[in-house]
Amino acid sequence: MTYCVGMRLDAGLVFLSDSRTNAGVDQVSTARKLNVFENPGERMMVLMTAGNLSISQSVRQLLSEHIGAAGFGIWNAPNMYEAARLVGEVVRLVHERDAKSLAEFGIDFNVSLIFGGQIKGERCRLFQVYSAGNFIESHNENTYFQIGEAKYGKPIIDRVVTPATALDEAAKCALISMDSTLRSNVSVGLPLDLLVYENNTLAVTRFTTIDEKNQYFQMIRTTWGQQLKTIFEGIAAPVWDAAPEVAVSKPVRMPLPDNVAPAVQPPGPLQSFAQQFGSKQQ
């Protein structure tokens, strides 16, 4: 399993991936999932992959070499849309070549990709590519994509990131999103690859690999956990009669069988939270 997130912002792009791969609890290893296609000054593109590692690596290698029906490849595609179309085309080529053989061994054709970057003359763009080779593009209404084990890291991004978010803030949010995933799923693991791209630089200028010794990431892990606990403790306990105009609710109780005698008298009317605990505090 893996976790990758890509964000498209007014100021540029943020890409973050883990590097754990496993084929069972006793076959855990590291594989880089963030790949850069760069011709400095002319184009900078990033491909992140999740799913079957052999399929992902086949797609990455073939993409670097493939010339499409229109006569161009990833290195000379005229715009990011055509580059994304090439990624989808390569996925279908790998499917045509390998899917039947994989199926004979009970292996699904499972791959998903985040592809984004900038080609000189147009804005930054971000795409999510599926196993069928089709894809969607990020717009202001959906300014990020996730692939792999996405559910644990989604809530913080939904609450924080907008198109106007600064690149450093978005990178911090991505790392917190990754930390939430690392804590909840052991199939996602360090080291991480983080790439932050500023509009119109057309080159990789901000990239780092983060391992367990990275002081900033360790600070995020510690501080985020402490702040969450502090905020949690500062929220009031449940108020059971928060809507007093509504009749006291009752659970659905299954009737006792005829051959089972009640152990105690049926309880009286349910008390509200305030009634139960307010009197004890007086």
C-alpha positions as CSV (number, residue, x, y, z in Angstrom):
1,M,0.0,0.0,0.0
2,T,1.1,3.6,-0.4
3,Y,-0.1,7.1,0.1
4,C,0.5,10.0,-2.3
5,V,-1.1,13.5,-2.4
6,G,-0.7,16.2,-5.1
7,M,-2.0,19.7,-4.7
8,R,-2.6,22.4,-7.3
9,L,-2.5,25.9,-5.8
10,D,-2.5,29.4,-7.2
11,A,1.2,29.6,-6.3
12,G,2.3,26.2,-7.8
13,L,2.2,22.5,-6.9
14,V,2.9,20.2,-4.0
15,F,3.7,16.5,-4.3
16,L,4.2,14.1,-1.4
17,S,4.6,10.3,-1.5
18,D,5.7,7.6,0.9
19,S,8.0,4.8,-0.2
20,R,6.8,1.6,1.4
21,T,5.9,-1.4,-0.6
22,N,4.9,-4.8,0.7
23,A,3.7,-8.2,-0.5
24,G,2.8,-9.4,3.0
25,V,3.9,-8.6,6.5
26,D,7.2,-10.4,6.0
27,Q,8.0,-8.8,2.6
28,V,8.2,-5.0,3.3
29,S,10.6,-2.9,1.4
30,T,11.2,0.6,0.0
31,A,10.4,1.7,-3.5
32,R,10.4,5.3,-4.7
33,K,7.0,6.4,-6.1
34,L,7.7,10.0,-7.1
35,N,9.3,10.4,-10.5
36,V,10.3,13.6,-12.3
37,F,10.3,14.3,-16.0
38,E,12.3,17.5,-16.3
39,N,13.9,19.6,-19.0
40,P,14.9,22.7,-17.1
41,G,13.6,26.0,-18.5
42,E,11.1,24.1,-20.7
43,R,9.1,21.6,-18.7
44,M,8.8,20.0,-15.2
45,M,6.4,17.1,-14.7
46,V,5.9,14.8,-11.8
47,L,4.4,11.3,-11.8
48,M,3.4,9.6,-8.5
49,T,2.1,6.0,-8.6
50,A,0.2,3.6,-6.4
51,G,-1.0,0.0,-6.8
52,N,0.9,-3.0,-8.2
53,L,4.6,-2.0,-8.2
54,S,5.5,-4.0,-11.3
55,I,2.7,-2.2,-13.3
56,S,3.8,1.2,-11.9
57,Q,7.4,0.7,-12.9
58,S,6.4,-0.5,-16.4
59,V,4.3,2.6,-16.9
60,R,7.1,4.9,-15.7
61,Q,9.7,3.3,-18.0
62,L,7.4,3.1,-21.1
63,L,6.3,6.7,-20.6
64,S,9.8,7.9,-20.8
65,E,10.3,6.2,-24.2
66,H,6.8,6.1,-25.8
67,I,5.9,8.1,-28.9
68,G,2.1,8.5,-29.3
69,A,-0.1,8.4,-32.4
70,A,0.2,12.2,-32.8
71,G,4.0,11.9,-33.1
72,F,5.1,13.2,-29.8
73,G,6.1,11.8,-26.4
74,I,6.3,13.0,-22.8
75,W,9.4,15.1,-23.6
76,N,7.8,17.2,-26.4
77,A,4.1,17.1,-25.7
78,P,2.8,20.5,-26.5
79,N,0.8,20.9,-23.3
80,M,0.0,19.2,-20.0
81,Y,-3.3,17.8,-21.3
82,E,-1.6,16.0,-24.1
83,A,1.1,14.8,-21.7
84,A,-1.7,13.4,-19.4
85,R,-3.3,11.7,-22.4
86,L,0.1,10.0,-23.1
87,V,0.2,8.8,-19.5
88,G,-3.3,7.2,-20.0
89,E,-2.2,5.8,-23.4
90,V,0.8,4.1,-21.8
91,V,-1.4,2.7,-19.0
92,R,-3.6,1.0,-21.6
93,L,-0.6,-0.3,-23.5
94,V,0.7,-2.0,-20.3
95,H,-2.8,-3.3,-19.6
96,E,-3.0,-4.8,-23.1
97,R,0.4,-6.4,-22.7
98,D,0.2,-7.7,-19.1
99,A,-3.4,-7.8,-17.8
100,K,-4.3,-11.2,-19.2
101,S,-1.2,-12.9,-17.9
102,L,-1.7,-11.3,-14.5
103,A,-5.3,-12.4,-14.3
104,E,-4.2,-16.0,-14.9
105,F,-2.4,-15.8,-11.6
106,G,-5.2,-14.1,-9.8
107,I,-3.6,-10.7,-9.9
108,D,-5.7,-7.6,-10.7
109,F,-4.5,-4.9,-13.0
110,N,-4.3,-2.2,-10.2
111,V,-2.6,1.1,-10.8
112,S,-3.5,4.7,-10.1
113,L,-1.4,7.8,-10.8
114,I,-1.1,11.5,-10.0
115,F,0.5,13.5,-12.8
116,G,1.1,17.2,-12.8
117,G,3.5,19.9,-13.7
118,Q,4.1,22.8,-16.1
119,I,5.1,23.2,-19.7
120,K,6.4,26.6,-20.8
121,G,3.6,28.7,-22.1
122,E,0.8,27.4,-19.9
123,R,-0.2,27.2,-16.3
124,C,0.4,24.5,-13.8
125,R,-2.0,21.6,-14.1
126,L,-2.7,18.4,-12.1
127,F,-4.4,15.2,-13.2
128,Q,-5.4,11.8,-11.6
129,V,-5.1,8.9,-14.0
130,Y,-7.0,5.6,-13.4
131,S,-6.3,2.0,-14.3
132,A,-8.4,2.3,-17.5
133,G,-6.2,5.1,-18.7
134,N,-8.9,7.8,-18.3
135,F,-8.2,10.8,-16.2
136,I,-9.6,13.9,-14.5
137,E,-8.1,17.3,-14.0
138,S,-7.9,19.4,-10.8
139,H,-9.8,22.7,-10.7
140,N,-10.5,25.1,-7.9
141,E,-13.4,22.9,-6.7
142,N,-11.1,19.9,-6.2
143,T,-7.6,21.4,-5.7
144,Y,-5.9,18.1,-4.7
145,F,-5.8,14.4,-5.5
146,Q,-4.9,11.4,-3.3
147,I,-4.0,7.9,-4.3
148,G,-3.4,4.8,-2.2
149,E,-4.4,4.8,1.4
150,A,-6.2,8.2,1.3
151,K,-8.9,8.2,4.0
152,Y,-6.8,8.9,7.0
153,G,-5.1,12.0,5.6
154,K,-8.1,13.5,3.9
155,P,-9.9,15.4,6.7
156,I,-7.0,17.8,7.4
157,I,-6.6,18.7,3.7
158,D,-10.4,19.3,3.3
159,R,-10.3,21.7,6.3
160,V,-7.2,23.6,5.4
161,V,-6.2,23.7,1.7
162,T,-7.8,26.1,-0.8
163,P,-6.4,27.4,-4.1
164,A,-5.1,30.5,-2.2
165,T,-3.1,28.4,0.3
166,A,0.6,29.3,0.3
167,L,3.0,26.6,-0.9
168,D,4.7,26.2,2.5
169,E,1.4,26.0,4.3
170,A,0.2,23.4,1.8
171,A,3.4,21.4,2.3
172,K,2.9,21.5,6.0
173,C,-0.6,20.3,5.6
174,A,0.5,17.5,3.3
175,L,3.0,16.3,5.9
176,I,0.4,16.4,8.7
177,S,-1.9,14.4,6.3
178,M,0.9,11.9,5.8
179,D,1.6,11.7,9.6
180,S,-2.1,10.8,10.2
181,T,-1.8,8.0,7.6
182,L,1.4,6.7,9.0
183,R,-0.1,6.4,12.5
184,S,-3.2,4.5,11.3
185,N,-1.8,2.2,8.6
186,V,1.5,0.3,8.9
187,S,1.5,-0.4,5.2
188,V,2.5,3.3,4.6
189,G,6.0,4.1,5.7
190,L,9.1,6.4,5.6
191,P,11.1,7.7,3.9
192,L,8.9,10.3,2.2
193,D,9.6,12.3,-1.0
194,L,8.4,15.9,-0.9
195,L,8.5,18.2,-4.0
196,V,7.3,21.8,-3.9
197,Y,7.1,23.6,-7.3
198,E,6.6,27.3,-7.7
199,N,4.9,28.6,-10.8
200,N,7.1,29.3,-13.8
201,T,10.3,28.0,-12.4
202,L,10.2,25.1,-14.9
203,A,12.7,23.1,-12.8
204,V,12.9,21.3,-9.5
205,T,14.1,23.7,-6.9
206,R,12.6,22.4,-3.7
207,F,12.8,18.7,-3.0
208,T,13.7,16.6,0.0
209,T,13.6,13.0,1.1
210,I,12.3,12.7,4.7
211,D,13.3,9.9,7.0
212,E,13.0,9.2,10.7
213,K,15.9,11.5,11.4
214,N,14.3,14.6,9.8
215,Q,13.9,17.1,12.7
216,Y,11.1,19.1,11.1
217,F,8.9,16.1,10.4
218,Q,9.5,14.8,14.0
219,M,8.5,18.2,15.3
220,I,5.3,18.0,13.2
221,R,4.5,14.5,14.5
222,T,5.0,15.6,18.2
223,T,3.3,19.0,18.0
224,W,0.3,17.9,15.9
225,G,-0.4,15.1,18.4
226,Q,-0.1,17.4,21.4
227,Q,-2.2,20.1,19.9
228,L,-5.0,17.7,18.9
229,K,-5.1,16.4,22.5
230,T,-5.2,20.0,23.9
231,I,-8.0,21.0,21.5
232,F,-9.9,17.8,22.3
233,E,-9.7,18.4,26.0
234,G,-10.9,21.9,25.6
235,I,-14.2,20.9,23.9
236,A,-17.2,20.5,26.2
237,A,-18.5,17.1,27.1
238,P,-21.7,15.9,25.3
239,V,-25.0,17.7,26.2
240,W,-27.7,15.1,25.9
241,D,-30.5,17.6,25.9
242,A,-29.0,20.0,23.4
243,A,-32.4,20.0,21.6
244,P,-34.9,20.3,24.5
245,E,-37.9,20.8,22.1
246,V,-37.4,17.2,21.0
247,A,-39.0,14.4,23.1
248,V,-36.6,12.3,25.1
249,S,-35.3,9.7,22.8
250,K,-35.2,6.0,23.6
251,P,-33.2,3.1,22.3
252,V,-34.8,0.3,20.4
253,R,-35.1,-2.4,23.0
254,M,-35.8,-6.0,22.0
255,P,-38.5,-7.6,24.1
256,L,-37.5,-10.2,26.7
257,P,-38.6,-13.7,25.8
258,D,-41.4,-15.1,27.8
259,N,-39.1,-17.6,29.6
260,V,-36.8,-14.8,30.8
261,A,-37.8,-12.9,33.9
262,P,-36.8,-9.2,34.3
263,A,-33.7,-9.0,36.6
264,V,-34.7,-5.5,37.8
265,Q,-37.6,-3.1,37.5
266,P,-37.7,-1.3,34.2
267,P,-35.8,2.0,34.4
268,G,-37.6,5.3,34.7
269,P,-37.5,8.1,32.2
270,L,-34.1,8.7,30.7
271,Q,-32.3,11.6,32.3
272,S,-30.5,14.3,30.3
273,F,-26.7,14.6,30.6
274,A,-27.1,17.8,32.6
275,Q,-29.5,16.2,35.0
276,Q,-27.2,13.2,35.6
277,F,-24.0,15.1,36.1
278,G,-25.1,18.6,37.1
279,S,-26.5,17.4,40.4
280,K,-23.3,15.7,41.3
281,Q,-21.3,18.9,40.8
282,Q,-23.5,20.9,43.2
